[in-house]
Amino acid sequence: MEAHLQAALAYIAGRLISGKNSYGVYDHSRSKRILINGTAKGPVVAVFDHDQRCHISGNGNGFQYSLYHHGEKRIISLTVFGSRFSAHDYGHSASFTGTVQGNSISLFEPATCRQFRYTLVLSLEPPWSRLAGEAGIEPDRSTTDTNGSTGLQPGT
């Protein structure tokens, strides 16, 4: 599976499992920030990958999801169970497993025995604010921290 598809999958799984709003992921293997936004909650997945300039959408029952990558024109199944997930890319017959712990996402590809790490980005601190501004994304100020304050908090 291509690196950009893995990052998008990590983002979607991270959002679905953690329930956190996020503006993208940091791909540790490529040392790259990937700006992604949209909805990945409950039965609906509708996100836009600004790096690839394409949508990934689909639906599910909170456990099993059928996703369509509009740029690659292929279907990916995603199964979520607790803090773990598994996925299958039907375009390349590739399978993956992963875990979400806090803001960290690990993705493992059994066929190549390779592990990938991602981190959900929860704030638009620089340079994210510049990238988001260029993409026309406004900060989600409806989030609430553990102290009951609203808005984006530094370091979240």
C-alpha positions in Angstrom: 0.0 0.0 0.0 1.3 3.5 -0.8 2.5 5.7 2.0 -0.2 8.3 1.5 -2.9 5.6 1.7 -1.4 4.2 4.9 -1.3 7.7 6.4 -4.9 8.3 5.5 -5.9 4.9 6.9 -4.0 5.7 10.2 -5.8 9.0 10.4 -9.2 7.5 9.9 -8.6 4.6 12.4 -7.1 7.1 14.9 -10.2 9.3 14.7 -12.7 6.4 14.9 -11.0 4.7 17.8 -9.9 7.8 19.9 -13.0 9.9 19.1 -10.7 12.9 18.9 -10.9 15.7 16.4 -7.7 16.0 14.4 -6.2 18.1 11.6 -4.0 15.3 10.2 -1.2 13.0 11.1 2.5 13.1 11.4 4.1 10.3 9.5 7.2 9.3 11.5 8.7 7.1 8.7 8.6 10.0 6.2 9.1 12.8 8.7 6.1 14.5 7.1 3.0 16.2 8.2 -0.1 15.2 6.3 -3.1 17.6 6.5 -6.4 15.7 6.5 -9.8 17.0 7.7 -13.4 16.0 7.7 -15.6 13.5 9.6 -14.6 10.1 10.9 -17.1 9.4 13.7 -19.9 6.8 14.2 -21.2 5.4 10.9 -19.7 8.1 8.7 -16.2 8.6 7.2 -15.9 11.6 4.9 -12.4 13.1 4.9 -10.2 15.1 2.5 -6.5 14.4 2.1 -5.0 17.8 1.2 -1.6 16.3 0.4 -3.2 14.0 -2.3 -6.1 16.4 -3.0 -8.7 13.7 -2.8 -11.6 12.4 -0.7 -11.9 9.2 1.2 -15.4 8.3 2.1 -17.5 5.4 3.3 -19.7 4.2 6.1 -20.0 1.5 8.6 -21.7 0.3 11.7 -19.1 1.4 14.3 -17.2 -1.9 13.8 -16.9 -2.6 10.1 -16.4 0.1 7.5 -16.2 0.1 3.7 -14.1 3.0 2.5 -13.5 4.3 -1.0 -10.3 6.2 -1.9 -11.5 8.6 -4.7 -7.9 9.4 -5.9 -6.8 5.7 -6.1 -10.3 4.5 -7.1 -10.2 1.6 -4.8 -12.0 0.0 -1.8 -10.5 -0.5 1.6 -12.2 -2.4 4.4 -11.6 -1.3 8.0 -12.5 -3.3 11.1 -12.3 -1.6 14.5 -12.3 -3.6 17.7 -11.4 -1.7 20.9 -8.1 0.0 20.5 -7.1 -2.3 17.6 -8.0 -2.2 13.9 -7.4 -4.3 10.8 -7.7 -3.2 7.1 -7.6 -4.7 3.7 -6.7 -2.8 0.5 -8.6 -4.6 -2.3 -6.6 -2.7 -4.9 -3.3 -4.3 -3.9 -4.6 -7.3 -1.9 -2.7 -5.9 1.1 -3.7 -6.4 4.7 -2.8 -4.4 7.8 -3.3 -4.4 11.5 -2.8 -1.6 13.9 -3.4 -0.1 17.4 -4.3 3.3 18.6 -3.0 4.5 22.0 -3.8 8.1 22.8 -2.7 10.1 19.9 -0.3 7.4 18.6 -1.2 5.0 15.8 0.9 2.0 14.9 0.3 0.2 11.6 1.8 -3.2 10.8 2.0 -4.8 7.3 2.3 -8.6 7.8 3.4 -9.3 4.2 6.5 -7.1 4.6 6.9 -7.3 8.4 7.1 -3.5 8.4 5.8 -1.2 11.1 4.7 2.4 10.6 4.1 5.1 13.3 1.8 8.1 13.1 0.6 10.7 15.5 -2.7 12.5 15.4 -2.4 16.3 15.2 -4.8 17.9 17.6 -3.9 21.5 17.3 -3.1 24.0 14.6 0.1 25.3 16.2 2.7 26.4 13.6 3.4 25.1 11.0 0.0 23.5 11.0 -1.8 26.8 11.2 0.0 28.0 8.0 -0.8 24.8 6.2 -4.4 24.8 7.3 -4.8 28.4 6.3 -3.6 27.6 2.8 -6.1 24.8 2.7 -8.9 27.0 4.0 -9.4 25.0 7.2 -10.7 26.8 10.3 -9.7 25.5 13.8 -12.4 23.4 15.5 -13.0 25.5 18.6 -15.8 23.3 19.9 -13.4 20.8 21.5 -13.4 20.8 25.3 -10.4 20.0 27.4 -10.4 18.1 30.8 -10.8 21.4 32.7 -14.0 22.2 30.8 -12.4 25.0 28.7 -13.3 25.3 25.1 -11.0 25.9 22.2 -7.6 24.5 21.1 -5.1 24.0 23.9 -1.3 24.2 23.4 0.3 20.8 23.3 -3.0 18.9 22.7 
